Amino acid sequence: MLQVRQDLLGERFRLQRAAFKAQPFPDLGVRKDRLRRLLALTERHETEICAAIDADFGGRSAHETRLAELFVVRAGIRHALAHVGGWMRERRVATTLPFLPGRNRLVPQPLGVVGIVSPWNYPFQLAVAPVTAALAAGNRVLVKPSELTPAFSGLLTRLAGEHFAPDELSVIAGDADTGKAFVSMPFDHLLFTGSTAVGRQVAIAAAANLTPVTLELGGKSPAILDPSCDLDTAVASVAYGKLLNAGQTCIAPDYLLVPKGQAGTVAAKLAIAMARLYPSLRDNPDYTAIISDRHYQRLRAMIAEARDTGADVTEINPVGEDLGNAGRKLPPTLVSNAGSDLKLMREEIFGPVLPIVEYATLDDAIAYVNSAERPLALYWFGNDGGNRQRILRETVAGGVTINDCMLHLVQENQPFGGVGASGMGAYHGEWGFRTFSKEKPVFLQSRLSAGSLLRPPYGKTFERLFGLLRRIT
């Protein structure tokens, strides 16, 4: 089976490479047609998409799939349709005085065949959003979805085949070995969304082909409550941001920093806010399950280690249900006084578990954030403008939302991407178009150019003209 997948991968790659060679700069009409078909794929199959993702998770909120995946993708495609004509036009660039009356232009050139490796946590959004950008930029696209979402991967394979020719967009489903073969292909650009550890391996594989990469990774994204914040509003936002998709979100708040002496108060308010969002857990279709038994057991082990070492662990189970293990529903869990050496405090959690850490001063909060790898997201809650500016200037993160969670992700006029261990490169909106384009500089020489006077044989004319150039520059 693996050989069959690899043969298909090679065949589709060669097919797309040949198609791009035959049409290296698709016009606006072709690009809009592809985007409209991608929009049709999104809008006509909502029920099937929600059902497939629900099956893979063993319980995934259809409302969250519609909001966090289908709505986000639909908005991104429509934004691209409205703006791609402007994005693809060549742009004037100023020409410095010595080279006038020559002209500079910048031409966005499609790269060729783009590879996209998408993860399991938002399998539709994190596959189709980068496809949107790649198609808008005029590329051919191959997608490798996660092996942890077989129902959805099979559906996406079928839907791509129904809406696109194989030389436009193809989906290559398969296991981790298929994924290794995929990232080893000589793509013209490769976008990977997933863990930092796997991202490093993807970068190494891509480097063998000098394939440029965009890595959308993760990390421990902090949420910081400033003393000036509206505590009830902030806690409600953190509770929602943490528990969306049961915490299986790359930009979910990973830990919460609160002013010294407030951990107990904040924990009590969080418990109320979480119970309000999810008044029951086991049979509640709004509350999502953990994707696999391996991830479920990993989270349980983190919690057990924290409890065994003396941390304060509070499970939010509003009606005291016996959740068992079979359904993989993990109750929201708050952890205070956890040691810094615990896995919970060192590794990205990626689940409905929230450590609460107290800080004495703003300097301490900033130092705590900066002592770890640079996160994909940072959240700050407060009304003190000076403290807000210090957080923005003295910490480094892929993106920031102030007084809420995660909303920087859905701004089509802003780039989305990580920094350092949380990733490299960016996409969304025009930023995605530019990621999958080569912005090619072009200089158009004028017939009136005096450049020939600077060529050999050198003499007095060269010295006079060179002296003039030195003065005007």
N, C-alpha and C positions, 0 to 999 in steps of 0.2 A: 504493500500500500504506500509506503514512504517513497519508493522509487517512482510509483505512478504520480504522486503529488509533485515530486521534483521534476519529472518529465513535463507535467502540465505547466509548472512554473516556468521552466525554460522555454516551452513552446509559446506561452502567452507573452513572455518578455520579448522574445524575438519578433512576434507578431506586432506588438506595440512599438518596438523600435523601428520596424519597417514602415508602419503607418505614420509615425512621426516624421520619418525621413521624407515620405511622400507629401506630407502637409506640415511643414515646420513652423508655420505661423497661421493658425486658424483665425479666420476673420471673426468679427463681432457676432455675426449671425450664427456661426457654428458654436461659438462659446455659449451664447444665450440658449441655444437649442439644448445643449448638454445640461446646462443649469436647470432649465425647465423640466427636463426629464428626471433630473435628480429631485426636484421639488415634487413631481408627480409620484416618484417612488416613496417619498416621505409622507405625502398627504393621502394617498390611496390605500396604504397598507398599515394604518395606525393600529388597528385591532390586532393584526397578525404580529406586528412588532412587539406590542405590549405583551401578548400571550407568550411569545417565544422567550422574551427576557424573563418573564415571570416563571416559566418552566425551568430555565437555567438556574435561577436563584433559589428555586423551591419556595417562592413567595417574594415577589417584588411589586411594590405599589404601582399600579397602573397610572395613578395620578402623578406620581413622581416621574415615571417614564415619559408621560405626556408633557410634563412641565420642563424637566431638566434635560430631556433628550430631544423629543420631537419639536417642541416649541422653539428651543434654542437653535436647532438645525434649520427649521423653517425660516426663522428670522434671519439667519446668516445667509441662506440662499437668496432670499428676497433682497437683502442688502447688496449682495454681489450682483444680482441682475440689474439693480438700479444704478450701480456705479462702475461696472466692469468696462463700459465704453470709455469712461474717463481714465481709468487706471491704465488701460492698454495703449493710450495715445502717447506718442513720443513727446517729451517735454523739452521746452527751451531751458537752457542753462546759460548763465552769464558767461561772456567771453572776456578775458582780461585784455587790457589795452594793447599790449604788444602784438596780439594775434588778431586784432580787428583789421579788416572787416570780415574775418572768418567767423563761423558760428558753431556753437556747441549744441548738441542735442543728446537726450538720454532716451534710449529705446528699450522698453521691457520685452525681452526675448524669452519665449517658453524654453524650459530646460530640456524636456524630452520625456523620459519615462520616470515617473515618481513612484516610490514605494512607501506605503503607509502601514505601520504595524500598530494595531489598536488593542486596547486592554479590555478586561472583562467588566469593569465596574460601571462604565457607561458605554456599553458596546456599540450603540447606534451613534450617539453624539460624537464620540471620539474616533469613530471611523469616518463618518460622513462630513463632519465639519472640515477636516483637512482635505477631503476629496473635493469639497466645494471650492476651496482656494486653489487647488491644483488644476481643476478643470477651468476655472475662471482665467487662470494664467496660460491656458492653452496646451496643457500637458496631457499625456496618457497616464493612466493610474492603475497600479496593482495594489490590492489590499490584503493583508494577512490579519484576520481577526483572531481573538484569543481562543485557545483550545478549551478554556473553562466555560465557554458559552456555546456548546455545540448546536443547540436548537436555533439560536439566533444566527450563528455562523452559516448554518445550512440555509436559513431563510434569506440572509443577505446575499449569499451566492446565487440563489434562484432569482431574487429581485433584480440584482445587477444584470443577470442574463436576460431578463425580460425587458429591461429598459435601455440597455446599452449593448453595442457590439463589443465582442471580446477585445478588439484592438483599441477601444476607448476606455473601458473600465472593466476590470476583472477582479474577482475575489478568489483567493487561494486559501481554503480552509485546511487545517491540519494540526498536528501536534507540535511539541517544542522542537523536534528535529526539523520539521518543515519550516518552522520559524527561523532556525539557524541557517538553513539553506536560503531562505528568503532574504535575510539581511546581508548575505554574502554575495548577492547579485550586484552587478555593476550599474546600479541605478544612477540617474542624474541628480537625484536628491532622495534622501530617506528621512521620513519622520517616524519617530518611535515614541509611544506613550506607555509608560510603565514604571517599574521600580528603578531606583538608582543603581542597584547592583546589576540588573540586566542591562540597563542603559550603558554601563561601562563596556559590557561585552559587545553590544551593538556597535558602539563607537569603534572598537577595535576591529570588528569584522568589516565595517564600512571603510576604515582607513586603508585596508588592503587594496581597495579599488579607487582610493582618493574620492570616495563619494561624500559630498557634504551632508551633514546630518542636522536635524532639529530634534532635540531630545526634550520631551515633556515628562518630567520625573515627579518628584514629590518632596518628602521630607517632613520635618516636624514644624508645622505652621503654628505660630503662637497667636493667641488672642490676649490682648492686654486691656484690663480695666483700669482706667485712670481714676484717681480720687474724685475727679470732677464729673464722672459719668452719671447718667441716669441709670441706676443699678437695675431696676426692673426691666427697662427697655433693653439694656445690654444683655442681661441674662436670657431674655426671651429670644434674642437674635442668636446668641451662642448656642442655646438649646436646639434651635431649628437647624443651624449650620452644622452642628455636630451630628445630629441624628438623621439628616437627609441621607437616604440610601443606607441607613444604619451605620453611618460614619465611613462608608466605603467610597470616599471621595478624596481625590488627591489634594484638594484645597480645603478640606475640612479643618476646623480648629483642632490641632493635635494636643495642645495643652493650654491652660488658662493661667495667666499671671494676674494676681489680685493684690491690692494693698495689704500690708501686714495687719493681721488681726481680723481680716474679713473672710477667711476661707470658710468658716462655719456658716456665716450668714449667706455667702454666695452659694454654697452647696445646698443649703435649705431652699433657697429661691430657685436654683436649678432643678431640684427635685420636683418642685411644684410646676415649673414651666414644662418640664419633660412629661410629667403625668397629664398635663393639660393637652399636650400635642398627641400623646398616645395613652389614652385612659385604660387600655388593655393591650396585651402584646401577642399572646399565642395565636389567636384567630383573627387578629386585627389586620385587614388587608392593607392598611396604610403603613404598617411597620414591616420593613424589609428584612429578610433573612440574610445570614452570612453566606457567601457564595459557595463555599465548599467545606467539607469536614476538616480538611487540613487547616484552612484559615480560622475556622471556628475553634479548633483545639489550640491553635497558636494564641488566640485571644484569651481563652480560658487559662492557659498556662501563664500568660502575663499577669492576669488578675490574681491567680493563686500565688505567684511569686511575691506580688505586692502584699497580699494578706499575710503570708507566712513570715515576712520580714518586718511586720509591725505597722504597715501603712493603714490608714483609715479607709476602708472600702465600703461604699454604699451602693447597693443595687436598687434601681428604681423599677419596682414591679408593682404597679398601682393596686391591682386586685389580688396580689399574692398567688399568681398562677404557677403551676408546676410546668415549666417549659420543657424539661427533659433535654435530650440531645438530638432527637430525630428530626425536629423541624428547623434546627440551626437558628432559632430566634434567641439572640443574646440580649439580656436586659441592659438598658442604659446603666452605666456604672461610673461613679465618681470616686476618685482616689486622691486623698490628701496625705501629706507627710511621707511621700515615697522617696526612697533613697535614690541618689543620682546615678547609681550603678545598676539599677534595675532595667530590664529590657523595656519596660513601659516608658522609661525616661530616656532611653538611648535610641530606640528604634521607632520608625513611623508606625503608628498604631493601626490605622486603617480599619477602624471598627468603632462601636458606640461606647468607648471607654475614654473618660476625660480626666487627666490628672490636674489638680489645682495646686499652684505654687504661689506662695506669698513672697512679696518683695518689699523692702523697707523704703527705698527711694527710687526715683526715676532712673538714676545712674545704675542702680542695681538691676532694674528691669532690662535696661539696654545692654548691660554687660551679660546678663543671663542669655538673652537672645543671641548676642554676638559670640558667645562661647561655643555655639553649635554650628553645624553646617548651615549655609544660607537657605532659608525655606522658600517654598514655592509661593506662599501667601503669608500675609501678616494682617492682623485685624487690631484696630485700636478704637477704644470707646471712651469718649470724653468730650468736654467742652472747653478745655484749656488750650487756647491756640498755641501758646509757647511750648507746652509739652507735646502737642501734636507735631509741631515742626521739628522738635528734637528727635522724635521717633522716626519721622520720615527721612531726616538727614543723617542720623547716626546708626541706623540699621539698614541692612541690605536684604531685599526680598524680591521674588519674581513679580509680585503685584500686591497692592494694598487696597483694602476697603475700610473706610472710616465710618464708625457708628453703624455697622451692619456686617454681614458675612457674605462672602463669595460673589458679590455683585460686580466686581471688576471683571470677572470672567465673561460676562454676557454683554460687554460694551464693544460693539462692532467697530467703533472708531478708535479703539485702543488695542495695542498688541497684547497678546497673552503668551507668557513663557516664563521659564525659570531662570535661575542664575546660579552658577557654581554647581553644587551637588544636586540642585533641584532642576537643572536642565540648561539648555542653550538654544538660542534662536527663539522665534516667536511666530505666531500666526493669528488668525481672525481678521476679517475685513480686509482692508488694503494691505495690512501687514502680512497676511497669508498669501495674497497675490504676489507681493514682493519676495517672499520667501521662496516661492516656486518659480521665480523669474530670474533671469540674468539682466540686470539693468546695465545695458551696453552703452558706454559712452562713444559718441560719434562726433568727430570734428570735420566740418565742411569748409574746405579752404576756398578763399575768394580769388578771382582772377587778378585782383588788384594787390595781392600779397607782395610784400617786399622781402620775403624770406630768402629768395634766391641770392640776395646781396650778402647774405651771411655764409655763403658756400665758398669753398676753395676755388681759385687761389686767393688766399687771404692777403690783405694789404690795407691801404689807407681807408678805402671805403668801408671795409669791415670794422676797423677801429672806430671810425666816426659813428657808424650805426650802432655798434656794440656799446659805445659810451652813452648814446642816447637811450638805449634800452635800459642801461643800468640806472640812469637818472629817473626814468618814468616808472620804474618798478621799485 
